[in-house]
Amino acid sequence: QVQLEESGGGLVQPGGSLRLSCTVSGAISGISTMGWYRQAPGKERELVATITSGGSTNYADSVKGRFTISRDNAKKTGSLQMNSLKAEDTAVYYCYVRSFVNVAYWGKGTQVTVSS
Protein backbone atom coordinates (compact mmCIF):
# COMPACT_ATOMS: atom_id res chain seq x y z
CA GLN A 1 0.00 0.00 0.00
CA VAL A 2 1.39 3.38 -1.00
CA GLN A 3 1.58 5.98 1.75
CA LEU A 4 2.65 9.60 1.73
CA GLU A 5 3.85 11.28 4.89
CA GLU A 6 4.30 15.03 5.16
CA SER A 7 6.38 16.82 7.75
CA GLY A 8 7.70 20.28 8.46
CA GLY A 9 4.55 22.27 9.05
CA GLY A 10 4.10 24.60 11.97
CA LEU A 11 3.67 28.17 13.12
CA VAL A 12 5.85 30.89 11.61
CA GLN A 13 5.79 34.68 11.60
CA PRO A 14 5.10 36.63 8.42
CA GLY A 15 8.26 36.85 6.36
CA GLY A 16 9.59 33.62 7.79
CA SER A 17 10.41 30.30 6.14
CA LEU A 18 9.38 26.68 6.40
CA ARG A 19 10.43 23.56 4.56
CA LEU A 20 7.88 20.82 3.97
CA SER A 21 8.94 17.28 3.20
CA CYS A 22 7.07 14.34 1.72
CA THR A 23 8.17 10.72 1.92
CA VAL A 24 6.58 8.08 -0.28
CA SER A 25 6.56 4.49 0.92
CA GLY A 26 5.13 1.29 -0.47
CA ALA A 27 5.10 -0.29 -3.88
CA ILE A 28 4.53 2.44 -6.44
CA SER A 29 5.22 1.99 -10.15
CA GLY A 30 7.40 5.05 -10.43
CA ILE A 31 6.45 8.64 -9.65
CA SER A 32 5.55 10.73 -12.64
CA THR A 33 4.46 13.94 -10.96
CA MET A 34 4.93 15.08 -7.40
CA GLY A 35 3.23 18.14 -6.04
CA TRP A 36 1.85 20.15 -3.21
CA TYR A 37 -1.67 21.43 -2.78
CA ARG A 38 -3.17 23.46 0.02
CA GLN A 39 -6.57 24.10 1.49
CA ALA A 40 -7.41 27.07 3.66
CA PRO A 41 -10.51 27.13 5.90
CA GLY A 42 -13.64 27.68 3.85
CA LYS A 43 -11.78 27.43 0.55
CA GLU A 44 -11.25 24.76 -2.07
CA ARG A 45 -8.04 22.81 -2.33
CA GLU A 46 -5.66 24.56 -4.72
CA LEU A 47 -2.47 23.74 -6.54
CA VAL A 48 0.71 25.16 -5.03
CA ALA A 49 3.44 23.54 -7.10
CA THR A 50 4.26 20.44 -9.10
CA ILE A 51 7.43 18.83 -10.42
CA THR A 52 7.77 16.12 -13.04
CA SER A 53 10.19 13.21 -13.04
CA GLY A 54 12.31 15.22 -15.45
CA GLY A 55 12.44 18.21 -13.14
CA SER A 56 9.99 20.53 -14.87
CA THR A 57 8.19 22.70 -12.35
CA ASN A 58 4.93 24.58 -12.22
CA TYR A 59 3.86 27.09 -9.57
CA ALA A 60 0.71 28.91 -8.63
CA ASP A 61 1.08 32.62 -9.39
CA SER A 62 0.60 33.43 -5.71
CA VAL A 63 3.78 31.57 -4.70
CA LYS A 64 6.10 32.19 -7.65
CA GLY A 65 9.43 33.56 -6.51
CA ARG A 66 8.80 32.57 -2.90
CA PHE A 67 8.36 28.77 -2.97
CA THR A 68 10.65 26.15 -4.48
CA ILE A 69 9.67 22.56 -5.12
CA SER A 70 12.22 19.76 -5.42
CA ARG A 71 12.36 15.98 -5.40
CA ASP A 72 14.76 13.09 -5.04
CA ASN A 73 13.69 10.34 -7.41
CA ALA A 74 15.94 7.71 -5.89
CA LYS A 75 14.72 8.32 -2.36
CA LYS A 76 11.09 8.93 -3.36
CA THR A 77 11.00 12.16 -1.41
CA GLY A 78 9.95 15.68 -2.18
CA SER A 79 10.26 19.07 -0.57
CA LEU A 80 8.67 22.48 -0.68
CA GLN A 81 10.83 25.36 0.50
CA MET A 82 8.60 28.26 1.47
CA ASN A 83 10.14 31.70 1.97
CA SER A 84 8.68 35.13 2.63
CA LEU A 85 5.57 33.54 4.04
CA LYS A 86 2.38 35.56 4.24
CA ALA A 87 -0.74 35.21 6.34
CA GLU A 88 -2.62 34.10 3.22
CA ASP A 89 -0.30 31.08 2.95
CA THR A 90 -1.97 29.66 6.05
CA ALA A 91 -3.53 26.33 5.10
CA VAL A 92 -3.23 22.58 5.35
CA TYR A 93 -0.63 21.49 2.82
CA TYR A 94 -1.00 18.12 1.08
CA CYS A 95 1.61 16.12 -0.73
CA TYR A 96 0.43 14.54 -3.98
CA VAL A 97 2.00 12.02 -6.34
CA ARG A 98 0.85 10.51 -9.58
CA SER A 99 2.39 7.24 -10.72
CA PHE A 100 3.42 6.37 -14.26
CA VAL A 101 0.26 4.21 -14.51
CA ASN A 102 -1.79 7.29 -13.70
CA VAL A 103 -2.79 6.48 -10.13
CA ALA A 104 -2.93 9.42 -7.72
CA TYR A 105 -2.07 9.33 -4.04
CA TRP A 106 -2.48 11.95 -1.31
CA GLY A 107 -0.92 12.54 2.07
CA LYS A 108 -2.96 13.41 5.14
CA GLY A 109 -1.71 16.98 5.22
CA THR A 110 0.36 19.20 7.47
CA GLN A 111 -0.78 22.50 8.95
CA VAL A 112 1.07 25.70 8.09
CA THR A 113 0.09 28.78 10.07
CA VAL A 114 1.58 32.19 9.32
CA SER A 115 0.82 34.61 12.11
CA SER A 116 2.49 37.15 14.35
N, C-alpha and C positions, 0 to 999 in steps of 0.2 A: 504494500500500500504506500502510495506516494504521500509524503507529508512535507509541508513547508513551515518553517519556524522563523518568525521575525524576532529581532531584538534591537535594542538601542533607543527605544522611545523614552520619553520623559518630559520633564518640565524645564523650559529654558526661557530666558528673557529675550525680548525683542532685540534683534541684531546678533543673537547668538547662533551657535552651530550644534548640529546633532548628526550622527552617522547611524543610519539604519542598516541592519544586515539581515540577510535571508539565507537560510540553509535548507537545501532540498535533500530529502532522504527517501529511500525506497527505490524500487525498480521503475525507472522512467526511461522511455526509449529516446533519450536525447532531449535536450532543451533547445527549442527553436527560439522562442522569445521569452525574455524575463522582464518583468516590469513592476512598477509600483502604482497603486491607486490609493485614493484617500476618500474618506467620507466624513464630512462635518455634520454636526447635529442639525437635523431638519433639511439636509441637502442630499442630493443623489451622489452615488459614488462616481468619482471622476478620475480620469487618467492623469498621472503625474509625469511618468517617464517610462520609456521602454528601451530595451537594447536587444539586438538580434545576436545570433550566434557568431555572426561576422563582425560584430562591434558597432553596427549602425545604431544611432540613438535618435530618440524622438522625445521632445519635452512639451509639456503644456506651456502656453505663453506666459502664464503667471509665475512660472518657476525658472524660466530660461535665464541663464547667467548667474543663478543662485544655487541651483541643485545640479549634482553630477551623478549619473548612474554608471555603475561598472559591474563586471561579473568575472568570475573565474570558472571557465568551462570545466577544467579538470576537477575542481573541488566541488562543483555544483553549488556555488555560492554567489550571492549578489549583494551589492551595497548601494545605498543612496546617501551621498554626502549633501547635507543641507546647510547652507550658509545664509547669513543675513536674514534670519527667520523673522517672519511677521506674524502678528496676531491671527491674520486670516489663513495662516498655514496650520492652525490648530485643527486636528482631525485624527481619526483612526487611520493609520496607514497599513495597507494590505500588500503583501508580496503576491505576485502572480507569475505563473510560468505556463507556457504552452509547449507541448511536446511536438516532435517531428511527425507524429501521427495525429496531430491536431486535437489532443486532449488537453483541457485547461484545468489547472489546479490553483487553489487559493490558500493563503495562510489565514490564521485567525485574527490577525491584526495587532498593531501596537499603537498605543496612544501617544500622540505628540501634542503637547500643550505649550503654546507660546504666550507668556504673560509676565508682566512685571509685578 
